[in-house]
Amino acid sequence: MKIQRSQEQGNTLLVVLLATGLIVAALGSYLNLAATEHKTVHRSLSWNAALPVAEAGVEEALSHLNKNRTNFEGDGWTTNYFKRRSLGKGYFDVHFDGSPGGLVTIYSTGAVQWLDGSYITRRVRVVGLAARDFKFPGLVANTINFGGTFAADSYDSTSLNDSINGSYDRTKRGDKALIATPNAILALGGNANVLGYIAAGPGGNYTSGGSSSVGDMNWRGKGVQQGHFTNNFTTTFPPVVAPFDSGETPVAGDYLGTNYTYVLNGGAYIATNLSSSAYGATMLVKDYSVIFVTGNTINLSKIIFAPGARLDFYVSAPSISFAPVIVGASAPMFTIFALPSCTSLSLNNGTYIKGLIYAPDTVLQANGHAAIEGAIACRTFYCNGTFDFHYDLSFNKPKVLPPVRIMSWAEQ
């Protein structure tokens, strides 16, 4: 009987041990499953939290750009426009590329710590247009050389009384054009006729030859009318930098039943050259676009703007010949930016530009029968033959500047 009772007790103990082992194994599996699920949930929460952290970096960069429109290095931003800020158990790294008044690209990475001490990261890329806050008083160059027939007057693209739908009209022209140099001597020559003013650098003077004339609408004499020359002109224009190093390739397209050699639908474009099999290529700008042409061939006869569209046209080749006629845009909607590597830019016969030529390191050659409605800033200006300069007063008016215009916002 004792032997039988001992066997029963041993069997019971074995059953209890087996049951306990099963329960412990089940409990361990449950705890492991719960821990894994907890990690998964926590990782998911960290993943979801990383995006708002990255977007917080974008918002900080946008706030900086809207406050410091011409000084991107202000308020503690380093020279590569970078900032890191901690937010709870996470942080963001944000930096941007671009230049005042042009396209800016913001890159922001949000990082959030999770259970094992590592970080979950997400990155956002935002492309926007920074408002232009610097003014252009007229035709400004370090050296100005008049030859042939040069004529300057003014109009205002923002005034119905001083323009026709934003464009120059001779019957509404004014006498507020300014031809200026920060250097000591401004030389007038040839048959230069300026309805407006001339200016030289501090303590400077001017020379006048040929039949040149500077004055108001009632001035009929040669030389410079009293009160239309000053010698305290100074200016500083920042150099042009490349807007980006990659972008879409412009391609042909159809719009409202018309075929165009190139159609810009908005955003960033880059091309080595703009050429076609024969001269006469056309470009349509449908929305705000920035194009960077790295080569020296720009074979365009017309650039056509859809209503409200804007184009920033960057060039970098050493020598550029620019000839297209601008259609459908007022002067503030089109800008030619010449990088320091572009040392020579010429406007060919019959070219009619509506816009701003901003080329502070470039020799600008205005060839026969070319004209511009807008403003010019360059290193050296040469007039060869006949050239008409219609200064748009809107380039020197105080402006209520809008915030950075967002072109795209996407996670990378």
Secondary structure as GFF3:
##gff-version 3
##sequence-region A 1 412
A	DSSP	alpha_helix	2	67	.	.	.	ID=ss1
A	DSSP	beta_strand	82	87	.	.	.	ID=ss2
A	DSSP	beta_strand	90	98	.	.	.	ID=ss3
A	DSSP	beta_strand	103	113	.	.	.	ID=ss4
A	DSSP	beta_strand	119	129	.	.	.	ID=ss5
A	DSSP	beta_strand	139	145	.	.	.	ID=ss6
A	DSSP	beta_strand	149	155	.	.	.	ID=ss7
A	DSSP	three_ten_helix	170	172	.	.	.	ID=ss8
A	DSSP	beta_strand	177	180	.	.	.	ID=ss9
A	DSSP	beta_strand	185	188	.	.	.	ID=ss10
A	DSSP	beta_strand	191	199	.	.	.	ID=ss11
A	DSSP	beta_strand	205	208	.	.	.	ID=ss12
A	DSSP	beta_strand	213	215	.	.	.	ID=ss13
A	DSSP	beta_strand	223	224	.	.	.	ID=ss14
A	DSSP	beta_strand	229	230	.	.	.	ID=ss15
A	DSSP	beta_strand	251	255	.	.	.	ID=ss16
A	DSSP	beta_strand	258	264	.	.	.	ID=ss17
A	DSSP	beta_strand	267	271	.	.	.	ID=ss18
A	DSSP	beta_strand	281	285	.	.	.	ID=ss19
A	DSSP	beta_strand	289	293	.	.	.	ID=ss20
A	DSSP	beta_strand	300	305	.	.	.	ID=ss21
A	DSSP	beta_strand	311	315	.	.	.	ID=ss22
A	DSSP	beta_strand	319	322	.	.	.	ID=ss23
A	DSSP	beta_strand	325	327	.	.	.	ID=ss24
A	DSSP	three_ten_helix	331	333	.	.	.	ID=ss25
A	DSSP	beta_strand	334	338	.	.	.	ID=ss26
A	DSSP	beta_strand	344	347	.	.	.	ID=ss27
A	DSSP	beta_strand	352	366	.	.	.	ID=ss28
A	DSSP	beta_strand	370	383	.	.	.	ID=ss29
A	DSSP	beta_strand	386	392	.	.	.	ID=ss30
A	DSSP	three_ten_helix	393	396	.	.	.	ID=ss31
A	DSSP	beta_strand	405	411	.	.	.	ID=ss32
###
